Amino acid sequence: MSGHSKWHSIKHQKASQDKKRGNLFSKLSKKISVAARNGKDPEKNTELRNAVQEAKDNDMPKDNIERSILRGCGELPGVEYTKTTYEGYGPGGIALYIECLTDNKNRTTADIRHLMDSHGGKLGAEGCVSYLFEKKGLILVPKKDVSETEVFDAAIEAGALDINEENDFYEIQTKHTDLHKIHKALTDKNIPVEQFEITYLPQATKIVEGKDARKILKLFSELEDHDDVQGVYSNFDIPDEILAEMSSEN
């Protein structure tokens, strides 16, 4: 599992105690509203279905979800958000691909540039690192709750691309268009899922240690906390002990 996946897992496990839950709901609301532009029926709109499921997984109230859908399809007044991405480099030469939803691109660009510069990173031109990533579905299943055979058989039968064992999880990779189908196939067989998402996975990783590792995690955390940032993806791989120290400090 890449450092990104391990760090994302730590962030997910902390979500229930996150003091910034209002910030999380705001981000999820934006994601739902933008997805709803292509139709308000989750069964006919895969992007919306995934966004709604993510909101439910994070205990977002049903009324909030429904209002976000109505704002997105124009049945309630709301702010118009634009999708934008940023690419660049972090400490140690790692690649960063950042997805945002914003109502003011100039403000967001200035904010992202400031965060990058403040932590030893640098924004790059469009296309400078995106070729290093593949858009995929990612599902994490806790090892303690299910046998290896059950997970492998169910995932392969459902059409998973790859399955890896990493620390306390089975990491299942899927085509991004198959994420919901494979997640449903697992849950239908009572296989517990810790986390599932559409993500950008690096084709190769770059090992980073020492001061650069800590700088990367600080930058990664602050980018993810920004109101307009929906996802931060990287190719770093950092030793587990440093990740564990950082998670305990936050």
N, C-alpha and C positions, 0 to 999 in steps of 0.2 A: 504494500500500500504506500503510495507516495506521501510525502510529508503533508501535502495539502489535505489528503483524505484523513490522515491521522488527526491533524489539527481541527478539521471540520467535525470529526467525531467528538472531540473534546468539547467544542463549542455547543454541539447538539446536546450532549449530556448535561451541560450546565444550564440549558435554556429554562428549565423549570424554576431555577433560582435566580434568573436574570433580572436585575433591577431595572433593566431597560426594556421591559416587556412592551411598554407603550410604543417604543421605537420599532420593535419587531412587528407589532400589529400594523403600524403605519406602512412599513415596507411591504407586508403581505397584502394590505389593502391596495396599494399601488399596482402590485403584480396582478391581482385579480381584476382590477378595473381595466388595465391595458389588455389583458387576455380576453375580457368580455367584449371588446370591440368586434371580435370575429364571431360573436354569437353568445347568447346568455345560457344556452343549454350545455352543461358540462359533458353530457353524453355524446354530443356532436362536436365538441370543441376540446381537443386533447390538452391544449395549453391551459385552458381554464380549469379543466378537470384536475390537472396536476397542481395548479395554484390553490384551488379550493381544498384539495386533500392536504397540502402542506399547511394551510391555515388551520384545518381541523386538528392536524397532528400537534400543532402548537397551541391548542385550546383557545383559538380565536372565537369569540361568541358568534353564534349563528346569525344574529341580526347584523353584525358588522360585515359578515361575508355577503349577505344578501344585499345590503346597501352598496357595497363595493361593486357588485355585479351590475346593479341598476345604474350606478354612476358611469360605469364603463360603456354600457350600451345606450346611454343618453336619456334614460328615463328619470334620472335625478341629476340636478346640477352638480358639477364637480370640476376639478382642475384637469387640464389636458397635459398628460405626461408623454415624454418622448424617450424612446429607447436610444441609448448611446453606449459605446464601448471605448475603453482606453487600453492602450498597450504600452509596456515599458519594461524597465529592468530594476531589480532590487539589489540589496547588498549581496556581494558574492557573485554577481552576474546572473542571478536567477531571473526567469521570465515571469511577467505578471500580465494577466488578462482580466480586465475589470468590467463588469456589466452594471449599467446604471439606468434608472428611470428618473427623469428630471423635468421640472417645469421651467428651468432656467439653465440652459447648457453652459452659458458663459460663467455663471457662478460655480457650477459643478466642476467645470474644467479647471478653474482657478483653485478650488478646494483640493482636487485630486493632485494637481501639480504641487501644491504646497505640502501635502502629506508625503508625497514621494520625495521631494527635495529635503524635507526635514528628517527623513530616516535613511538617507543614503541611497535613495532610488532616483529614477529619472524617467519621465515620460518619453515615449518614442513615437515614431510615425506609424500610421495605420498599416497593419500587416507585418510589423516588425517581429512579432512573436506569435501571432494567432496560428500560423502554420504548424507550430509545435504541439497544438492541442487537437483533440478529437471530441466532438460533442457526443456524449453517451449518457445512458441511464446508469445509476449506481445504487445498489441496494446493500445494506449492511444487516447481517443476521447474527445475533449473539451466539457464540459457540456453546455457552453453558446451557442453552435452552433446547438444543436439538442436535441430533447426531450428524456426522459428516455425510453419511450415505443419504439420509433424508434430504439434506440441502442440495447435494450434488444432483441426485436423481430428479428432484422437483424442478430445479433451475434449468438443467439441460433439456428436460422434457418440454419446458415452457418456451425454450428458444434463447436462453442466455448465451452471450458471446464468450464469457470467460468467468472463472471462479478462482479466487485466491484465498488462502488462509493467512490472516494477519492479526497477530496478537489475540485479542478476545473476540474477533469477528471473522465471519466468512464475507468476503467482498465479492459481490456479483455484479458483473458489468453486462449491460444490455445495449441494444440499439436504442437511441433516445425515443424513437417512436414506439418501442415495445415496453417501455418502463411500466406503464399502468397495467398492461396485460400480464407481465411476469410477476409484478407485485401481487396482483389478484390471485394468480395461480399459487403462489406461496401461501398467502393467507387462507385460501380455500382449503389448504392441506394443514392448517393450524401451525404453520411455521412462523414464529414471531419475527417481525421486522423492526429493527431499531431505528432505521433511517432509510429513506429513499428519495432520490432527487435527479433532476436533469443537471448534468455538470459538464465541465470541460476537463478531460483527463490528459495529462502530458504523455507524449509518445515515449519520452525518456526523462529520467530524473537527474538532478544535480545535487550531490551531497554537499551540505554546508554545515560547518561546525563553528565553535568559538563565538567571538563577538558578532560575526555576521549572522549567525543563527538567531541570536537574541534580537538583533536589529530587524531581521526579517519578520519574526513573530510579532514584534511590536508594531511594525508597519502593517502587517496583515490584519491584526486586531483592530487598529484604528481605521483602516479602510473599511472593514466590515461594519464598524459602528457608525459610519457616515450615513445620514438619512437617505441619500440618493443611491447608495450602492446596494445592488441586489445580489451580487456574487463576485468573489475574488478567487481567481484560479492561478495556480503556479506550478512550477516543476521542481520545487525544492524537496529535498529529503533530509530530515534533521533527526539526529539520534533521539530515541524514545525518552531518555532521561531528561533531556532539555525540554521536550514537549511537556513532560509530566511536571517539571519545575514551574514552567510558565503557567500551566493550568492551575496549579495550586496557589500561585501568586495573584491570580485575577479574581 
